[in-house]
């Protein structure tokens, strides 16, 4: 073991040097550690306190004198696992806070924001953003899309209902989706409109909610774009209303 290895794991130079000295020499008093590490006694105590906090050393005694001894290096693995959990928790807090933070930013800066997502994980994140934003959803679905999420999409649909979100959708009049709508729309708080199948078959879906517009492509690239702009979102809601009238008119002519 060398100092560089420990520094790569997050210790600073003084902490790494002290831990190695304890492993090499065993139980030592702070003055002895300060002498061997060439640190002042004050710094040595500071370093030892931090190593104890990290679980890498423990306090003991030599006679009546305070001493320290090293913990098993497996403590480093526990330390990394703890940090990984902390990073994951922090990341989740950022994601949960992002809708409010972005809304605050755009309120005062009056600038739209654009974020990009890729692959199944990215598309999943776009759907979860709808739940975090907690605003009614307007969507247009193509009959060329692919259900990348599998059964999870139904979990998200049910979660929308649990959050009290209203959903206004426009979809191709396919037998299976219309049957699902007839059986579930009242329960889920959905209001649907339909257009003739194959009229719109580009594999791209559009979701508008709050001040956001999510455009998801299910083609070979499988990408999503999230635009946050009050003006753009308002425009897409108006377009949604126009498309709804056109879809219902066309479907009526075909029946």
C-alpha positions as CSV (number, residue, x, y, z in Angstrom):
1,X,0.0,0.0,0.0
2,X,1.3,3.5,-0.8
3,X,0.1,7.0,-0.3
4,X,-1.0,7.4,-3.9
5,X,-3.4,4.5,-3.6
6,X,-5.0,6.0,-0.5
7,X,-5.2,9.5,-2.1
8,X,-7.0,8.0,-5.0
9,X,-9.6,6.7,-2.5
10,X,-10.1,10.2,-1.1
11,X,-7.6,10.7,1.7
12,X,-5.3,13.7,1.6
13,X,-1.5,13.3,1.8
14,X,-1.3,13.8,5.6
15,X,-4.1,11.3,6.2
16,X,-2.6,8.7,3.9
17,X,0.8,9.0,5.4
18,X,-0.5,8.8,9.0
19,X,-2.6,5.7,8.2
20,X,0.3,3.9,6.6
21,X,2.6,4.8,9.5
22,X,0.1,3.3,11.9
23,X,-0.1,0.1,9.9
24,X,3.7,-0.1,9.8
25,X,4.3,0.7,13.4
26,X,1.1,-0.3,15.2
27,X,-0.2,1.5,18.3
28,X,1.4,5.0,18.6
29,X,0.8,8.2,20.6
30,X,0.0,11.4,18.8
31,X,3.5,13.0,19.6
32,X,5.2,9.9,18.0
33,X,3.0,10.1,15.0
34,X,3.7,13.8,14.6
35,X,7.5,13.1,14.8
36,X,7.4,10.3,12.2
37,X,5.0,12.1,9.8
38,X,6.8,15.4,10.2
39,X,3.5,17.1,11.0
40,X,3.0,19.6,13.9
41,X,1.3,18.1,17.0
42,X,-1.8,20.2,16.2
43,X,-2.0,18.9,12.7
44,X,-1.4,15.3,13.8
45,X,-4.3,15.5,16.2
46,X,-6.5,17.0,13.4
47,X,-5.5,14.2,11.0
48,X,-6.1,11.5,13.6
49,X,-9.6,12.9,14.4
50,X,-10.5,12.8,10.7
51,X,-9.2,9.3,10.3
52,X,-11.2,8.2,13.4
53,X,-14.3,9.9,11.9
54,X,-13.7,7.9,8.7
55,X,-13.4,4.7,10.7
56,X,-9.8,4.1,9.7
57,X,-8.2,4.4,13.2
58,X,-9.4,3.9,16.7
59,X,-8.4,5.5,20.0
60,X,-6.6,3.3,22.6
61,X,-4.0,3.8,25.4
62,X,-0.4,3.1,26.1
63,X,-0.3,3.1,29.8
64,X,-2.0,6.4,30.7
65,X,-1.2,8.0,27.4
66,X,-3.7,8.5,24.5
67,X,-2.7,6.4,21.5
68,X,-4.1,5.3,18.2
69,X,-4.0,2.1,16.2
70,X,-5.1,1.3,12.6
71,X,-8.4,-0.4,11.7
72,X,-8.4,-3.2,9.1
73,X,-8.2,-1.8,5.6
74,X,-11.6,-3.3,4.9
75,X,-12.8,-0.1,6.5
76,X,-11.9,1.6,3.2
77,X,-14.4,-0.5,1.4
78,X,-17.1,0.5,3.9
79,X,-16.0,4.1,3.5
80,X,-16.4,3.9,-0.3
81,X,-19.8,2.2,0.0
82,X,-20.9,5.0,2.4
83,X,-19.7,7.7,0.0
84,X,-21.5,6.0,-2.9
85,X,-24.8,6.0,-1.0
86,X,-24.3,9.7,-0.1
87,X,-23.6,10.5,-3.8
88,X,-26.7,8.6,-4.9
89,X,-28.8,10.4,-2.3
90,X,-27.4,13.7,-3.3
91,X,-28.1,13.0,-7.0
92,X,-31.7,12.0,-6.2
93,X,-32.1,15.2,-4.2
94,X,-30.9,17.2,-7.2
95,X,-33.3,15.4,-9.6
96,X,-36.2,15.9,-7.2
97,X,-35.4,19.6,-6.7
98,X,-34.7,20.3,-10.4
99,X,-38.2,21.2,-11.5
100,X,-38.5,23.9,-8.8
101,X,-35.0,25.2,-9.3
102,X,-35.4,25.4,-13.1
103,X,-38.8,27.2,-12.7
104,X,-37.2,29.7,-10.3
105,X,-34.3,30.2,-12.7
106,X,-36.5,30.8,-15.8
107,X,-38.8,33.0,-13.9
108,X,-36.0,35.5,-13.3
109,X,-33.7,34.9,-16.2
110,X,-36.4,34.6,-18.9
111,X,-34.3,32.1,-20.8
112,X,-35.4,28.7,-22.0
113,X,-33.4,25.6,-21.0
114,X,-32.8,22.5,-23.1
115,X,-31.7,19.1,-21.8
116,X,-30.9,15.9,-23.8
117,X,-31.6,12.3,-22.9
118,X,-30.4,9.0,-24.6
119,X,-31.3,5.4,-24.4
120,X,-33.9,3.6,-22.2
121,X,-32.5,5.1,-19.0
122,X,-32.8,8.6,-20.5
123,X,-36.4,8.0,-21.7
124,X,-37.3,6.6,-18.3
125,X,-35.9,9.8,-16.7
126,X,-38.2,11.9,-19.0
127,X,-41.3,10.0,-17.8
128,X,-40.2,10.3,-14.2
129,X,-39.7,14.1,-14.7
130,X,-43.5,14.3,-15.4
131,X,-44.1,12.8,-12.0
132,X,-41.7,15.2,-10.3
133,X,-43.1,18.2,-12.0
134,X,-46.7,17.3,-10.9
135,X,-48.5,19.3,-13.6
136,X,-51.3,18.1,-15.9
137,X,-50.0,16.4,-19.1
138,X,-50.9,16.9,-22.7
139,X,-49.5,14.3,-25.1
140,X,-49.6,13.3,-28.7
141,X,-48.6,9.7,-29.4
142,X,-47.6,8.2,-32.7
143,X,-48.5,4.7,-33.7
144,X,-44.9,4.2,-34.6
145,X,-43.5,4.4,-31.1
146,X,-42.0,1.6,-29.2
147,X,-42.7,0.7,-25.6
148,X,-39.2,0.7,-24.3
149,X,-40.3,0.7,-20.7
150,X,-42.3,-2.5,-20.8
151,X,-44.7,-2.9,-17.8
152,X,-43.1,0.1,-16.1
153,X,-45.0,2.5,-18.3
154,X,-48.2,1.3,-16.6
155,X,-46.7,1.9,-13.2
156,X,-46.0,5.5,-14.3
157,X,-49.5,5.9,-15.7
158,X,-50.9,4.7,-12.3
159,X,-48.6,7.0,-10.4
160,X,-49.9,10.0,-12.4
161,X,-53.3,9.1,-11.1
162,X,-52.1,8.8,-7.5
163,X,-50.6,12.3,-7.8
164,X,-53.9,13.6,-9.0
165,X,-52.6,14.6,-12.5
166,X,-55.0,15.1,-15.3
167,X,-53.9,13.7,-18.6
168,X,-55.1,14.8,-22.1
169,X,-54.0,12.5,-24.8
170,X,-54.3,12.2,-28.6
171,X,-53.5,8.7,-30.0
172,X,-54.2,6.6,-33.1
173,X,-57.5,4.8,-32.9
174,X,-56.0,1.3,-32.5
175,X,-58.2,-1.4,-31.1
176,X,-55.9,-2.3,-28.1
177,X,-55.3,1.2,-26.9
178,X,-58.9,2.2,-27.3
179,X,-59.9,-0.9,-25.3
180,X,-57.4,0.1,-22.6
181,X,-58.8,3.6,-22.6
182,X,-62.4,2.5,-22.3
183,X,-61.5,0.3,-19.3
184,X,-59.2,2.7,-17.5
185,X,-59.6,6.3,-18.5
186,X,-62.3,7.2,-15.9
187,X,-60.2,5.7,-13.2
188,X,-57.0,7.3,-14.3
189,X,-58.4,10.8,-15.0
190,X,-57.5,10.7,-18.7
191,X,-59.3,12.5,-21.5
192,X,-58.5,11.0,-24.9
193,X,-59.0,12.0,-28.5
194,X,-58.3,9.7,-31.5
195,X,-57.1,10.0,-35.0
196,X,-57.1,7.5,-37.9
197,X,-54.3,5.0,-37.6
198,X,-51.3,5.6,-39.9
199,X,-52.1,9.3,-40.2
200,X,-49.2,10.1,-37.9
201,X,-46.7,7.3,-37.8
202,X,-43.3,9.0,-37.2
203,X,-41.9,7.3,-34.1
204,X,-42.0,10.6,-32.1
205,X,-44.2,11.4,-29.1
206,X,-44.7,14.8,-27.6
207,X,-45.5,15.6,-23.9
208,X,-46.3,19.0,-22.6
209,X,-46.6,19.6,-18.8
210,X,-46.1,22.7,-16.7
211,X,-43.6,24.9,-18.5
212,X,-42.0,21.9,-20.2
213,X,-42.2,20.1,-23.6
214,X,-40.6,16.7,-23.9
215,X,-40.0,15.3,-27.4
216,X,-39.1,11.6,-27.5
217,X,-37.9,9.8,-30.6
218,X,-38.2,6.0,-30.6
219,X,-36.3,5.6,-33.8
220,X,-32.8,4.1,-34.0
221,X,-31.3,7.0,-32.1
222,X,-33.8,6.7,-29.1
223,X,-33.3,10.2,-27.8
224,X,-35.4,12.8,-25.9
225,X,-35.2,16.5,-25.7
226,X,-36.7,18.4,-22.8
227,X,-37.4,22.1,-23.3
228,X,-38.4,24.3,-20.4
229,X,-39.9,27.6,-21.5
230,X,-43.3,29.0,-20.5
231,X,-43.9,30.4,-24.0
232,X,-43.0,27.2,-25.9
233,X,-45.1,25.1,-23.5
234,X,-48.0,27.4,-23.9
235,X,-47.6,27.2,-27.7
236,X,-47.6,23.4,-27.6
237,X,-50.7,23.3,-25.5
238,X,-52.5,25.5,-28.1
239,X,-51.2,23.2,-30.8
240,X,-52.5,20.2,-28.8
241,X,-56.0,21.8,-28.8
242,X,-55.8,22.4,-32.6
243,X,-54.7,18.8,-33.3
244,X,-57.4,17.4,-31.1
245,X,-60.1,19.2,-33.2
246,X,-58.5,18.0,-36.4
247,X,-58.1,14.4,-35.2
248,X,-61.7,14.1,-34.1
249,X,-62.9,15.7,-37.4
250,X,-60.8,13.3,-39.5
251,X,-61.8,10.3,-37.5
252,X,-65.5,11.2,-37.8
253,X,-65.2,11.5,-41.6
254,X,-63.6,8.0,-41.8
255,X,-66.4,6.4,-39.7
